[in-house]
Each structure stands twice: as C-alpha cells, then as structure tokens.
Amino acid sequence: QLQLVESGGGLVQPGGSLRLSCAASGYMFSINVMGWYRQAPGKQRELVATITSTGNTNYADSVKGRFTISRDNARKTVYLQMNSLKPEDTAVYYCNLLVPGPRNYWGQGTQVTVSS
C-alpha cells in the first residue's frame, strides 16, 4: 500500500522560508507526477506546484518565483522550498502522487501558517 508522509510545516513570519518534504513508501511506478496542493479555510484545494518523474515542473502563478519544487527519485521524495512567504500562503499543504491508471494518492496534510 503506497503512502505519502509530509513534514516541514509550521509557523513563520512574513518574508520567511519553509521547506516541505513528502516521502512515499511502498511500490511506486517509475512514471508519475508528484506535487503539492493547498487548502485555506473556506476555500477549495488548489494546485501549488507539480513535477514529473523526468523533472518537468509546473507552478501556480501565485507562487512563481517564490516556491521551488524538486524531487529525489531514489528517495521517492518531493520537496517544496517556499521563500518570501506571505500571509495568503497560509493553508494546509497536501502532497499528491499521480500514477498511471490514473490513480491519485494524498498525504495527510501539513499546516503552514504565515503570521507576525
């Protein structure tokens, strides 16, 4: 059974940085897309960034230039480096894995709060 475990969330001041990690356990297809989504209170879950198994990336306009997604295929881990954080980045961040089928897997979520 494939599982995703996130870490790295927390409280940070505006302008600060955080790095999220998401490790997959279990069998993982070599062709896949890993990504990060977020959901703020009262809002729908939205895409933050994705990265394919070959390294192609995609970002939401709201995070371009501030966030960087990367992955380590050997460790089955995806990262999200978040810089210049803003209060509007406050949300629960979810790791996602899309594999052929297609089938989606989700992590349990990690809270990111940007506040002074």
N, C-alpha and C positions, 0 to 999 in steps of 0.2 A: 504494500500500500504506500503510494507516494505521499509524502507530507512536506509542507513548507513551514519553516520556523524563522520568524523575523526577530530582529534585535536592533537596538541602537536608538530607539525613540527617546523622548524626554522633553524637558523644559529648556528653552533657550531664549535669549534676548533678541530683539530685532537686530538684524545685521550679523547675527551669529551663524554658526555652521553646525551641522549634524551629519553623521554618516549612518545610513541604514544598511543592514545586511539581511539576506534571506538565503538560508541553506535548504536545499532539497535533499530528502532522504528517500531511499528506495530506487527502483528502476526508473531511469529517465531516458526517453527517446533522444537520440542524437540530434534530430531535427526538432527544434522547439523555439518558442518565443517566451522570454521571461520579462516581467515588467512590474511596475509599481502603479497603483491606483490610490486615490484618497477619497475620503468622505468626511465632509464637515457637517456639524449638526444642522439638521433641517435641509440638507442638500443631497443631491444624488451623487453616487460614486462616479468619479471622473478619472480619466487617464492622466497619469503624470509622465511616464516615460516607458518605452519598451526597447528591448534589444534582442535581436535574433541570435541563433546559435553561431552564425557567421560574423556577428559583430555589427550589423546594421542597426542604427538607433533611430528613435522617433520620440519627440518631446511635445508636450503641450506648450502652446505659445506662452502661457503664463510663467513657465519655468525655464524657458530657453535662456541660455547664458548664465544661469544661476545654478542649475542642477546638472549633474553628470551621472549617467547610468553606465555601469560596467559589469563584467561578469568574469568568473573564473570557471571554465568548463570542467577542469579537473576536480575542482572542489564542489561543483554543482551549486555555485553560489552567485547571487546577483547583488550588486551594491547600488546605493543611491547616495551620492555625495551632494549635500544640499548646502549651498553658500548663500550669503546675503538674504537670509530668511526674513520673511515679512509676517505680520500678524495674520494675514489672509492665507498663509500656508498652514495654519493650524488645522489639523484634521487627524483622523485615524488613517494610517497608511497601510495598504494591503499589498502583499506580494502576490503575483499571479504567474502561473505557468500554463502555457497553451501548447498542447501536443497534437500530433495528427489524430484525427477521429472526426471532428476535433473534440478535444476534451479540455476543460478548464479546471485548474486546481488553485485554491486560495489559501493563503496563510491566515492566521488568527487576527492579525492586525496589530499595529503598534502606534501608540499615541505620540503625536508631535504637537507641542504647544509653543507658540512663539509669542512671548509677552514680556513686558518690562516690569 
